[in-house]
Amino acid sequence: MGYGASFHELARNAGGYVAKILKGAKPADLPVAQPTTFELVINMKTAARLGVTIPQSLKLRATRLIE
């Protein structure tokens, strides 16, 4: 199980930073952006092998379930 920033959003933001730098902006002048989208990913296969029971309420809240 993992909870963290969305990799898709991080990659999109990184692309925006690169574009600004290539257009001549100084990296030191760019603001620091914090992620706004987070994901909860649960690996059900690993949980089963470890004998861990994941509650249904947590499964429903997960962004992605790995079967």
All heavy atoms as TSV, in Angstrom:
chain	resi	resn	atom	element	x	y	z
A	1	MET	N	N	0.851	-1.149	0.000
A	1	MET	CA	C	0.000	0.000	0.000
A	1	MET	C	C	0.905	1.221	0.000
A	1	MET	O	O	1.916	1.267	0.698
A	1	MET	CB	C	-0.893	-0.021	1.240
A	1	MET	CG	C	-1.897	1.056	1.260
A	1	MET	SD	S	-3.250	0.891	2.462
A	1	MET	CE	C	-2.701	-0.166	3.704
A	2	GLY	N	N	0.527	2.188	-0.817
A	2	GLY	CA	C	1.299	3.422	-0.871
A	2	GLY	C	C	0.385	4.623	-1.042
A	2	GLY	O	O	-0.644	4.561	-1.721
A	3	TYR	N	N	0.760	5.712	-0.387
A	3	TYR	CA	C	0.006	6.958	-0.493
A	3	TYR	C	C	1.006	8.057	-0.787
A	3	TYR	O	O	1.967	8.258	-0.046
A	3	TYR	CB	C	-0.734	7.250	0.811
A	3	TYR	CG	C	-1.578	8.502	0.755
A	3	TYR	CD1	C	-2.764	8.519	0.033
A	3	TYR	CD2	C	-1.194	9.653	1.410
A	3	TYR	CE1	C	-3.543	9.660	-0.028
A	3	TYR	CE2	C	-1.973	10.796	1.362
A	3	TYR	CZ	C	-3.144	10.785	0.644
A	3	TYR	OH	O	-3.911	11.917	0.580
A	4	GLY	N	N	0.797	8.756	-1.900
A	4	GLY	CA	C	1.739	9.814	-2.261
A	4	GLY	C	C	1.226	10.644	-3.405
A	4	GLY	O	O	0.113	10.448	-3.901
A	5	ALA	N	N	2.051	11.561	-3.817
A	5	ALA	CA	C	1.698	12.466	-4.907
A	5	ALA	C	C	1.525	11.685	-6.209
A	5	ALA	O	O	2.191	10.684	-6.448
A	5	ALA	CB	C	2.782	13.513	-5.076
A	6	SER	N	N	0.627	12.162	-7.042
A	6	SER	CA	C	0.368	11.546	-8.339
A	6	SER	C	C	1.586	11.739	-9.244
A	6	SER	O	O	2.023	12.874	-9.481
A	6	SER	CB	C	-0.865	12.184	-8.982
A	6	SER	OG	O	-0.965	11.820	-10.335
A	7	PHE	N	N	2.142	10.645	-9.747
A	7	PHE	CA	C	3.298	10.741	-10.631
A	7	PHE	C	C	2.950	11.468	-11.927
A	7	PHE	O	O	3.779	12.165	-12.499
A	7	PHE	CB	C	3.865	9.354	-10.930
A	7	PHE	CG	C	4.546	8.727	-9.752
A	7	PHE	CD1	C	4.059	7.571	-9.190
A	7	PHE	CD2	C	5.676	9.299	-9.200
A	7	PHE	CE1	C	4.680	6.993	-8.104
A	7	PHE	CE2	C	6.311	8.729	-8.106
A	7	PHE	CZ	C	5.811	7.570	-7.555
A	8	HIS	N	N	1.731	11.314	-12.395
A	8	HIS	CA	C	1.306	11.990	-13.620
A	8	HIS	C	C	1.330	13.501	-13.432
A	8	HIS	O	O	1.784	14.240	-14.307
A	8	HIS	CB	C	-0.084	11.522	-14.046
A	8	HIS	CG	C	-0.140	10.070	-14.390
A	8	HIS	ND1	N	0.462	9.541	-15.508
A	8	HIS	CD2	C	-0.698	9.019	-13.749
A	8	HIS	CE1	C	0.273	8.238	-15.544
A	8	HIS	NE2	N	-0.434	7.897	-14.476
A	9	GLU	N	N	0.849	13.957	-12.292
A	9	GLU	CA	C	0.849	15.396	-12.020
A	9	GLU	C	C	2.281	15.917	-11.870
A	9	GLU	O	O	2.617	16.992	-12.377
A	9	GLU	CB	C	0.063	15.710	-10.753
A	9	GLU	CG	C	0.032	17.197	-10.455
A	9	GLU	CD	C	-0.614	17.538	-9.130
A	9	GLU	OE1	O	-1.097	16.641	-8.429
A	9	GLU	OE2	O	-0.614	18.732	-8.796
A	10	LEU	N	N	3.138	15.154	-11.188
A	10	LEU	CA	C	4.531	15.570	-11.028
A	10	LEU	C	C	5.235	15.690	-12.373
A	10	LEU	O	O	5.984	16.639	-12.612
A	10	LEU	CB	C	5.275	14.577	-10.130
A	10	LEU	CG	C	4.851	14.535	-8.667
A	10	LEU	CD1	C	5.606	13.432	-7.925
A	10	LEU	CD2	C	5.060	15.869	-7.990
A	11	ALA	N	N	4.989	14.739	-13.268
A	11	ALA	CA	C	5.608	14.777	-14.595
A	11	ALA	C	C	5.091	15.967	-15.401
A	11	ALA	O	O	5.863	16.630	-16.102
A	11	ALA	CB	C	5.332	13.476	-15.338
A	12	ARG	N	N	3.795	16.240	-15.304
A	12	ARG	CA	C	3.215	17.385	-16.005
A	12	ARG	C	C	3.831	18.691	-15.511
A	12	ARG	O	O	4.207	19.558	-16.299
A	12	ARG	CB	C	1.700	17.408	-15.787
A	12	ARG	CG	C	0.899	17.514	-17.037
A	12	ARG	CD	C	-0.598	17.628	-16.832
A	12	ARG	NE	N	-1.140	17.293	-15.537
A	12	ARG	CZ	C	-1.662	16.115	-15.196
A	12	ARG	NH1	N	-1.694	15.140	-16.067
A	12	ARG	NH2	N	-2.156	15.917	-13.993
A	13	ASN	N	N	3.964	18.819	-14.194
A	13	ASN	CA	C	4.559	20.030	-13.630
A	13	ASN	C	C	6.025	20.165	-14.015
A	13	ASN	O	O	6.500	21.267	-14.278
A	13	ASN	CB	C	4.412	20.031	-12.105
A	13	ASN	CG	C	2.990	20.285	-11.675
A	13	ASN	OD1	O	2.165	20.753	-12.441
A	13	ASN	ND2	N	2.685	19.953	-10.432
A	14	ALA	N	N	6.751	19.054	-14.040
A	14	ALA	CA	C	8.160	19.086	-14.431
A	14	ALA	C	C	8.307	19.555	-15.869
A	14	ALA	O	O	9.202	20.345	-16.191
A	14	ALA	CB	C	8.792	17.714	-14.257
A	15	GLY	N	N	7.406	19.098	-16.722
A	15	GLY	CA	C	7.433	19.539	-18.119
A	15	GLY	C	C	7.216	21.031	-18.239
A	15	GLY	O	O	7.856	21.710	-19.058
A	16	GLY	N	N	6.328	21.570	-17.421
A	16	GLY	CA	C	6.082	23.015	-17.422
A	16	GLY	C	C	7.309	23.798	-16.984
A	16	GLY	O	O	7.627	24.841	-17.550
A	17	TYR	N	N	8.006	23.282	-15.969
A	17	TYR	CA	C	9.226	23.933	-15.504
A	17	TYR	C	C	10.295	23.919	-16.592
A	17	TYR	O	O	10.969	24.914	-16.841
A	17	TYR	CB	C	9.775	23.249	-14.250
A	17	TYR	CG	C	9.151	23.744	-12.975
A	17	TYR	CD1	C	8.165	23.009	-12.325
A	17	TYR	CD2	C	9.556	24.939	-12.410
A	17	TYR	CE1	C	7.597	23.464	-11.155
A	17	TYR	CE2	C	8.991	25.405	-11.244
A	17	TYR	CZ	C	8.015	24.659	-10.616
A	17	TYR	OH	O	7.448	25.118	-9.463
A	18	VAL	N	N	10.459	22.779	-17.254
A	18	VAL	CA	C	11.452	22.666	-18.319
A	18	VAL	C	C	11.135	23.641	-19.440
A	18	VAL	O	O	12.023	24.331	-19.954
A	18	VAL	CB	C	11.525	21.215	-18.850
A	18	VAL	CG1	C	12.382	21.138	-20.117
A	18	VAL	CG2	C	12.073	20.288	-17.787
A	19	ALA	N	N	9.874	23.744	-19.808
A	19	ALA	CA	C	9.483	24.668	-20.875
A	19	ALA	C	C	9.816	26.111	-20.500
A	19	ALA	O	O	10.334	26.881	-21.324
A	19	ALA	CB	C	7.989	24.526	-21.164
A	20	LYS	N	N	9.543	26.490	-19.254
A	20	LYS	CA	C	9.845	27.854	-18.814
A	20	LYS	C	C	11.349	28.131	-18.826
A	20	LYS	O	O	11.793	29.206	-19.224
A	20	LYS	CB	C	9.274	28.095	-17.413
A	20	LYS	CG	C	7.765	28.164	-17.390
A	20	LYS	CD	C	7.246	28.322	-15.973
A	20	LYS	CE	C	5.720	28.271	-15.957
A	20	LYS	NZ	N	5.185	28.358	-14.596
A	21	ILE	N	N	12.131	27.151	-18.400
A	21	ILE	CA	C	13.589	27.311	-18.385
A	21	ILE	C	C	14.129	27.424	-19.803
A	21	ILE	O	O	14.994	28.254	-20.097
A	21	ILE	CB	C	14.255	26.156	-17.616
A	21	ILE	CG1	C	13.892	26.257	-16.130
A	21	ILE	CG2	C	15.769	26.153	-17.800
A	21	ILE	CD1	C	14.263	25.041	-15.309
A	22	LEU	N	N	13.603	26.595	-20.712
A	22	LEU	CA	C	14.054	26.654	-22.109
A	22	LEU	C	C	13.672	27.966	-22.784
A	22	LEU	O	O	14.336	28.396	-23.733
A	22	LEU	CB	C	13.488	25.469	-22.897
A	22	LEU	CG	C	14.056	24.100	-22.520
A	22	LEU	CD1	C	13.350	22.998	-23.292
A	22	LEU	CD2	C	15.560	24.047	-22.750
A	23	LYS	N	N	12.628	28.615	-22.278
A	23	LYS	CA	C	12.220	29.909	-22.819
A	23	LYS	C	C	12.996	31.059	-22.198
A	23	LYS	O	O	12.772	32.214	-22.540
A	23	LYS	CB	C	10.724	30.118	-22.607
A	23	LYS	CG	C	9.878	29.206	-23.469
A	23	LYS	CD	C	8.397	29.432	-23.229
A	23	LYS	CE	C	7.564	28.466	-24.049
A	23	LYS	NZ	N	6.133	28.617	-23.764
A	24	GLY	N	N	13.913	30.736	-21.262
A	24	GLY	CA	C	14.791	31.770	-20.721
A	24	GLY	C	C	14.584	32.135	-19.272
A	24	GLY	O	O	15.299	32.987	-18.749
A	25	ALA	N	N	13.637	31.543	-18.591
A	25	ALA	CA	C	13.418	31.860	-17.180
A	25	ALA	C	C	14.560	31.293	-16.341
A	25	ALA	O	O	15.117	30.242	-16.654
A	25	ALA	CB	C	12.098	31.276	-16.710
A	26	LYS	N	N	14.909	32.012	-15.304
A	26	LYS	CA	C	15.951	31.541	-14.391
A	26	LYS	C	C	15.316	30.556	-13.400
A	26	LYS	O	O	14.293	30.869	-12.795
A	26	LYS	CB	C	16.559	32.705	-13.636
A	26	LYS	CG	C	17.316	33.671	-14.523
A	26	LYS	CD	C	17.892	34.800	-13.707
A	26	LYS	CE	C	18.605	35.786	-14.607
A	26	LYS	NZ	N	19.135	36.929	-13.846
A	27	PRO	N	N	15.917	29.388	-13.229
A	27	PRO	CA	C	15.346	28.395	-12.301
A	27	PRO	C	C	15.142	28.946	-10.890
A	27	PRO	O	O	14.184	28.588	-10.213
A	27	PRO	CB	C	16.365	27.264	-12.317
A	27	PRO	CG	C	17.033	27.386	-13.641
A	27	PRO	CD	C	17.076	28.858	-13.942
A	28	ALA	N	N	16.031	29.812	-10.436
A	28	ALA	CA	C	15.917	30.367	-9.083
A	28	ALA	C	C	14.692	31.267	-8.939
A	28	ALA	O	O	14.206	31.478	-7.828
A	28	ALA	CB	C	17.175	31.147	-8.732
A	29	ASP	N	N	14.191	31.798	-10.060
A	29	ASP	CA	C	13.039	32.701	-10.020
A	29	ASP	C	C	11.704	31.965	-10.095
A	29	ASP	O	O	10.656	32.570	-9.877
A	29	ASP	CB	C	13.114	33.719	-11.168
A	29	ASP	CG	C	14.302	34.650	-11.022
A	29	ASP	OD1	O	14.789	34.806	-9.873
A	29	ASP	OD2	O	14.746	35.221	-12.042
A	30	LEU	N	N	11.727	30.673	-10.414
A	30	LEU	CA	C	10.487	29.910	-10.540
A	30	LEU	C	C	9.953	29.519	-9.163
A	30	LEU	O	O	10.726	29.141	-8.284
A	30	LEU	CB	C	10.711	28.654	-11.385
A	30	LEU	CG	C	11.095	28.899	-12.843
A	30	LEU	CD1	C	11.392	27.579	-13.532
A	30	LEU	CD2	C	10.003	29.642	-13.578
A	31	PRO	N	N	8.649	29.598	-8.971
A	31	PRO	CA	C	8.085	29.224	-7.670
A	31	PRO	C	C	8.115	27.709	-7.464
A	31	PRO	O	O	8.115	26.935	-8.416
A	31	PRO	CB	C	6.638	29.714	-7.765
A	31	PRO	CG	C	6.330	29.673	-9.229
A	31	PRO	CD	C	7.623	30.042	-9.917
A	32	VAL	N	N	8.151	27.324	-6.214
A	32	VAL	CA	C	8.100	25.906	-5.866
A	32	VAL	C	C	6.635	25.489	-5.823
A	32	VAL	O	O	5.837	26.093	-5.120
A	32	VAL	CB	C	8.767	25.639	-4.503
A	32	VAL	CG1	C	8.609	24.189	-4.096
A	32	VAL	CG2	C	10.228	26.030	-4.552
A	33	ALA	N	N	6.287	24.489	-6.601
A	33	ALA	CA	C	4.898	24.021	-6.650
A	33	ALA	C	C	4.770	22.737	-5.849
A	33	ALA	O	O	5.584	21.820	-5.981
A	33	ALA	CB	C	4.473	23.773	-8.093
A	34	GLN	N	N	3.770	22.676	-5.003
A	34	GLN	CA	C	3.506	21.467	-4.240
A	34	GLN	C	C	2.416	20.662	-4.939
A	34	GLN	O	O	1.515	21.245	-5.544
A	34	GLN	CB	C	3.066	21.820	-2.826
A	34	GLN	CG	C	4.166	22.469	-2.015
A	34	GLN	CD	C	3.749	22.678	-0.573
A	34	GLN	OE1	O	2.592	22.548	-0.221
A	34	GLN	NE2	N	4.714	23.007	0.258
A	35	PRO	N	N	2.497	19.343	-4.858
A	35	PRO	CA	C	1.466	18.522	-5.501
A	35	PRO	C	C	0.095	18.744	-4.856
A	35	PRO	O	O	-0.009	19.010	-3.660
A	35	PRO	CB	C	1.951	17.093	-5.281
A	35	PRO	CG	C	2.939	17.164	-4.184
A	35	PRO	CD	C	3.503	18.544	-4.178
A	36	THR	N	N	-0.926	18.650	-5.675
A	36	THR	CA	C	-2.290	18.820	-5.186
A	36	THR	C	C	-3.112	17.545	-5.314
A	36	THR	O	O	-4.171	17.429	-4.722
A	36	THR	CB	C	-3.008	19.945	-5.953
A	36	THR	OG1	O	-2.988	19.644	-7.339
A	36	THR	CG2	C	-2.317	21.281	-5.720
A	37	THR	N	N	-2.621	16.590	-6.089
A	37	THR	CA	C	-3.326	15.336	-6.298
A	37	THR	C	C	-2.523	14.194	-5.688
A	37	THR	O	O	-1.333	14.055	-5.961
A	37	THR	CB	C	-3.520	15.064	-7.808
A	37	THR	OG1	O	-4.148	16.192	-8.400
A	37	THR	CG2	C	-4.379	13.841	-8.033
A	38	PHE	N	N	-3.179	13.404	-4.862
A	38	PHE	CA	C	-2.520	12.281	-4.201
A	38	PHE	C	C	-3.246	10.986	-4.557
A	38	PHE	O	O	-4.429	11.003	-4.876
A	38	PHE	CB	C	-2.510	12.485	-2.685
A	38	PHE	CG	C	-1.670	13.654	-2.267
A	38	PHE	CD1	C	-2.196	14.922	-2.217
A	38	PHE	CD2	C	-0.340	13.470	-1.943
A	38	PHE	CE1	C	-1.421	16.009	-1.840
A	38	PHE	CE2	C	0.448	14.546	-1.566
A	38	PHE	CZ	C	-0.098	15.817	-1.510
A	39	GLU	N	N	-2.499	9.887	-4.526
A	39	GLU	CA	C	-3.056	8.587	-4.879
A	39	GLU	C	C	-2.844	7.589	-3.736
A	39	GLU	O	O	-1.818	7.618	-3.059
A	39	GLU	CB	C	-2.356	8.028	-6.114
A	39	GLU	CG	C	-2.559	8.826	-7.363
A	39	GLU	CD	C	-1.825	8.219	-8.553
A	39	GLU	OE1	O	-0.766	7.585	-8.352
A	39	GLU	OE2	O	-2.318	8.380	-9.664
A	40	LEU	N	N	-3.824	6.717	-3.563
A	40	LEU	CA	C	-3.701	5.578	-2.649
A	40	LEU	C	C	-3.736	4.327	-3.517
A	40	LEU	O	O	-4.736	4.074	-4.194
A	40	LEU	CB	C	-4.848	5.549	-1.633
A	40	LEU	CG	C	-4.910	4.314	-0.735
A	40	LEU	CD1	C	-3.663	4.214	0.144
A	40	LEU	CD2	C	-6.158	4.339	0.118
A	41	VAL	N	N	-2.639	3.593	-3.528
A	41	VAL	CA	C	-2.525	2.381	-4.341
A	41	VAL	C	C	-2.351	1.194	-3.399
A	41	VAL	O	O	-1.509	1.223	-2.501
A	41	VAL	CB	C	-1.326	2.477	-5.308
A	41	VAL	CG1	C	-1.209	1.208	-6.139
A	41	VAL	CG2	C	-1.458	3.696	-6.204
A	42	ILE	N	N	-3.160	0.161	-3.610
A	42	ILE	CA	C	-3.097	-1.032	-2.768
A	42	ILE	C	C	-2.775	-2.240	-3.644
A	42	ILE	O	O	-3.468	-2.493	-4.630
A	42	ILE	CB	C	-4.434	-1.271	-2.033
A	42	ILE	CG1	C	-4.794	-0.056	-1.187
A	42	ILE	CG2	C	-4.360	-2.530	-1.174
A	42	ILE	CD1	C	-6.179	-0.127	-0.572
A	43	ASN	N	N	-1.741	-2.978	-3.266
A	43	ASN	CA	C	-1.370	-4.194	-3.980
A	43	ASN	C	C	-2.060	-5.363	-3.278
A	43	ASN	O	O	-1.617	-5.836	-2.233
A	43	ASN	CB	C	0.152	-4.375	-3.970
A	43	ASN	CG	C	0.605	-5.476	-4.878
A	43	ASN	OD1	O	-0.098	-6.470	-5.042
A	43	ASN	ND2	N	1.778	-5.307	-5.462
A	44	MET	N	N	-3.155	-5.806	-3.845
A	44	MET	CA	C	-3.968	-6.866	-3.247
A	44	MET	C	C	-3.257	-8.217	-3.268
A	44	MET	O	O	-3.414	-9.027	-2.360
A	44	MET	CB	C	-5.316	-6.967	-3.965
A	44	MET	CG	C	-6.162	-5.703	-3.864
A	44	MET	SD	S	-6.508	-5.243	-2.168
A	44	MET	CE	C	-7.509	-6.634	-1.669
A	45	LYS	N	N	-2.461	-8.460	-4.303
A	45	LYS	CA	C	-1.745	-9.726	-4.432
A	45	LYS	C	C	-0.732	-9.875	-3.294
A	45	LYS	O	O	-0.660	-10.920	-2.643
A	45	LYS	CB	C	-1.032	-9.766	-5.786
A	45	LYS	CG	C	-0.378	-11.065	-6.123
A	45	LYS	CD	C	0.197	-10.994	-7.533
A	45	LYS	CE	C	0.860	-12.285	-7.933
A	45	LYS	NZ	N	1.404	-12.211	-9.296
A	46	THR	N	N	0.011	-8.811	-3.015
A	46	THR	CA	C	0.982	-8.849	-1.927
A	46	THR	C	C	0.292	-8.952	-0.575
A	46	THR	O	O	0.744	-9.691	0.310
A	46	THR	CB	C	1.881	-7.599	-1.971
A	46	THR	OG1	O	2.547	-7.558	-3.232
A	46	THR	CG2	C	2.910	-7.619	-0.869
A	47	ALA	N	N	-0.802	-8.231	-0.415
A	47	ALA	CA	C	-1.550	-8.293	0.850
A	47	ALA	C	C	-2.033	-9.719	1.108
A	47	ALA	O	O	-1.952	-10.215	2.240
A	47	ALA	CB	C	-2.730	-7.331	0.803
A	48	ALA	N	N	-2.509	-10.380	0.071
A	48	ALA	CA	C	-2.986	-11.760	0.223
A	48	ALA	C	C	-1.844	-12.694	0.612
A	48	ALA	O	O	-2.004	-13.554	1.480
A	48	ALA	CB	C	-3.641	-12.229	-1.069
A	49	ARG	N	N	-0.687	-12.519	-0.012
A	49	ARG	CA	C	0.458	-13.384	0.301
A	49	ARG	C	C	0.962	-13.164	1.724
A	49	ARG	O	O	1.481	-14.078	2.350
A	49	ARG	CB	C	1.587	-13.150	-0.687
A	49	ARG	CG	C	1.304	-13.758	-2.037
A	49	ARG	CD	C	2.495	-13.691	-2.931
A	49	ARG	NE	N	2.191	-14.336	-4.193
A	49	ARG	CZ	C	3.003	-14.338	-5.222
A	49	ARG	NH1	N	4.172	-13.730	-5.150
A	49	ARG	NH2	N	2.659	-14.946	-6.330
A	50	LEU	N	N	0.811	-11.926	2.221
A	50	LEU	CA	C	1.240	-11.623	3.586
A	50	LEU	C	C	0.168	-11.963	4.611
A	50	LEU	O	O	0.409	-11.888	5.808
A	50	LEU	CB	C	1.603	-10.143	3.713
A	50	LEU	CG	C	2.840	-9.681	2.949
A	50	LEU	CD1	C	2.977	-8.170	3.034
A	50	LEU	CD2	C	4.081	-10.365	3.498
A	51	GLY	N	N	-1.019	-12.318	4.139
A	51	GLY	CA	C	-2.115	-12.642	5.033
A	51	GLY	C	C	-2.784	-11.413	5.639
A	51	GLY	O	O	-3.405	-11.506	6.690
A	52	VAL	N	N	-2.653	-10.274	4.980
A	52	VAL	CA	C	-3.243	-9.025	5.467
A	52	VAL	C	C	-4.614	-8.844	4.835
A	52	VAL	O	O	-4.767	-8.949	3.616
A	52	VAL	CB	C	-2.344	-7.816	5.113
A	52	VAL	CG1	C	-2.978	-6.513	5.537
A	52	VAL	CG2	C	-0.979	-7.977	5.740
A	53	THR	N	N	-5.607	-8.575	5.654
A	53	THR	CA	C	-6.954	-8.320	5.152
A	53	THR	C	C	-7.161	-6.817	5.029
A	53	THR	O	O	-7.014	-6.075	6.002
A	53	THR	CB	C	-8.007	-8.906	6.117
A	53	THR	OG1	O	-7.748	-10.304	6.279
A	53	THR	CG2	C	-9.410	-8.698	5.576
A	54	ILE	N	N	-7.484	-6.386	3.830
A	54	ILE	CA	C	-7.734	-4.960	3.570
A	54	ILE	C	C	-9.231	-4.718	3.710
A	54	ILE	O	O	-10.031	-5.361	3.018
A	54	ILE	CB	C	-7.267	-4.557	2.153
A	54	ILE	CG1	C	-5.798	-4.937	1.922
A	54	ILE	CG2	C	-7.508	-3.077	1.910
A	54	ILE	CD1	C	-4.812	-4.200	2.768
A	55	PRO	N	N	-9.655	-3.802	4.583
A	55	PRO	CA	C	-11.084	-3.524	4.743
A	55	PRO	C	C	-11.714	-2.991	3.449
A	55	PRO	O	O	-11.062	-2.281	2.684
A	55	PRO	CB	C	-11.127	-2.449	5.828
A	55	PRO	CG	C	-9.799	-2.481	6.487
A	55	PRO	CD	C	-8.832	-3.018	5.487
A	56	GLN	N	N	-12.965	-3.341	3.235
A	56	GLN	CA	C	-13.678	-2.913	2.030
A	56	GLN	C	C	-13.728	-1.393	1.927
A	56	GLN	O	O	-13.615	-0.839	0.840
A	56	GLN	CB	C	-15.105	-3.493	2.026
A	56	GLN	CG	C	-15.884	-3.206	0.762
A	56	GLN	CD	C	-15.280	-3.867	-0.468
A	56	GLN	OE1	O	-14.569	-4.857	-0.382
A	56	GLN	NE2	N	-15.561	-3.301	-1.626
A	57	SER	N	N	-13.870	-0.702	3.054
A	57	SER	CA	C	-13.939	0.762	3.031
A	57	SER	C	C	-12.642	1.365	2.495
A	57	SER	O	O	-12.660	2.378	1.788
A	57	SER	CB	C	-14.226	1.305	4.431
A	57	SER	OG	O	-13.201	0.928	5.330
A	58	LEU	N	N	-11.502	0.736	2.789
A	58	LEU	CA	C	-10.224	1.215	2.286
A	58	LEU	C	C	-10.074	0.909	0.799
A	58	LEU	O	O	-9.550	1.728	0.042
A	58	LEU	CB	C	-9.086	0.585	3.078
A	58	LEU	CG	C	-7.705	1.199	2.919
A	58	LEU	CD1	C	-7.723	2.687	3.239
A	58	LEU	CD2	C	-6.714	0.485	3.811
A	59	LYS	N	N	-10.565	-0.248	0.382
A	59	LYS	CA	C	-10.529	-0.604	-1.038
A	59	LYS	C	C	-11.338	0.397	-1.869
A	59	LYS	O	O	-10.948	0.757	-2.971
A	59	LYS	CB	C	-11.095	-2.000	-1.262
A	59	LYS	CG	C	-10.232	-3.112	-0.739
A	59	LYS	CD	C	-10.915	-4.443	-0.999
A	59	LYS	CE	C	-10.247	-5.585	-0.303
A	59	LYS	NZ	N	-10.963	-6.847	-0.505
A	60	LEU	N	N	-12.471	0.845	-1.332
A	60	LEU	CA	C	-13.321	1.792	-2.053
A	60	LEU	C	C	-12.671	3.168	-2.175
A	60	LEU	O	O	-12.924	3.894	-3.127
A	60	LEU	CB	C	-14.684	1.918	-1.365
A	60	LEU	CG	C	-15.555	0.669	-1.405
A	60	LEU	CD1	C	-16.801	0.863	-0.547
A	60	LEU	CD2	C	-15.939	0.324	-2.833
A	61	ARG	N	N	-11.840	3.519	-1.215
A	61	ARG	CA	C	-11.177	4.827	-1.236
A	61	ARG	C	C	-9.920	4.826	-2.095
A	61	ARG	O	O	-9.401	5.883	-2.444
A	61	ARG	CB	C	-10.797	5.255	0.169
A	61	ARG	CG	C	-11.986	5.561	1.021
A	61	ARG	CD	C	-11.539	5.900	2.410
A	61	ARG	NE	N	-12.704	5.952	3.297
A	61	ARG	CZ	C	-12.847	6.820	4.258
A	61	ARG	NH1	N	-11.920	7.703	4.491
A	61	ARG	NH2	N	-13.923	6.808	5.012
A	62	ALA	N	N	-9.404	3.663	-2.416
A	62	ALA	CA	C	-8.144	3.560	-3.170
A	62	ALA	C	C	-8.317	4.117	-4.583
A	62	ALA	O	O	-9.346	3.942	-5.219
A	62	ALA	CB	C	-7.687	2.113	-3.243
A	63	THR	N	N	-7.274	4.779	-5.030
A	63	THR	CA	C	-7.234	5.270	-6.405
A	63	THR	C	C	-7.047	4.117	-7.366
A	63	THR	O	O	-7.637	4.093	-8.447
A	63	THR	CB	C	-6.055	6.267	-6.574
A	63	THR	OG1	O	-6.146	7.260	-5.565
A	63	THR	CG2	C	-6.091	6.914	-7.931
A	64	ARG	N	N	-6.217	3.156	-6.944
A	64	ARG	CA	C	-5.919	2.012	-7.817
A	64	ARG	C	C	-5.691	0.776	-6.969
A	64	ARG	O	O	-5.048	0.833	-5.929
A	64	ARG	CB	C	-4.681	2.323	-8.639
A	64	ARG	CG	C	-4.474	1.421	-9.824
A	64	ARG	CD	C	-3.349	1.891	-10.686
A	64	ARG	NE	N	-2.107	1.543	-10.009
A	64	ARG	CZ	C	-0.927	2.066	-10.288
A	64	ARG	NH1	N	-0.813	2.963	-11.214
A	64	ARG	NH2	N	0.150	1.686	-9.627
A	65	LEU	N	N	-6.258	-0.342	-7.427
A	65	LEU	CA	C	-6.018	-1.642	-6.809
A	65	LEU	C	C	-5.221	-2.498	-7.764
A	65	LEU	O	O	-5.604	-2.665	-8.921
A	65	LEU	CB	C	-7.337	-2.352	-6.478
A	65	LEU	CG	C	-8.218	-1.761	-5.395
A	65	LEU	CD1	C	-9.525	-2.522	-5.296
A	65	LEU	CD2	C	-7.496	-1.781	-4.063
A	66	ILE	N	N	-4.110	-3.030	-7.292
A	66	ILE	CA	C	-3.298	-3.920	-8.115
A	66	ILE	C	C	-3.725	-5.343	-7.766
A	66	ILE	O	O	-3.586	-5.774	-6.633
A	66	ILE	CB	C	-1.799	-3.712	-7.847
A	66	ILE	CG1	C	-1.421	-2.272	-8.185
A	66	ILE	CG2	C	-0.969	-4.712	-8.644
A	66	ILE	CD1	C	-0.010	-1.904	-7.786
A	67	GLU	N	N	-4.282	-6.039	-8.733
A	67	GLU	CA	C	-4.781	-7.402	-8.512
A	67	GLU	C	C	-3.641	-8.320	-8.743
A	67	GLU	O	O	-3.336	-9.234	-8.955
A	67	GLU	CB	C	-5.954	-7.701	-9.435
A	67	GLU	CG	C	-7.119	-6.784	-9.248
A	67	GLU	CD	C	-7.868	-6.969	-7.918
A	67	GLU	OE1	O	-7.802	-8.062	-7.332
A	67	GLU	OE2	O	-8.466	-6.015	-7.465
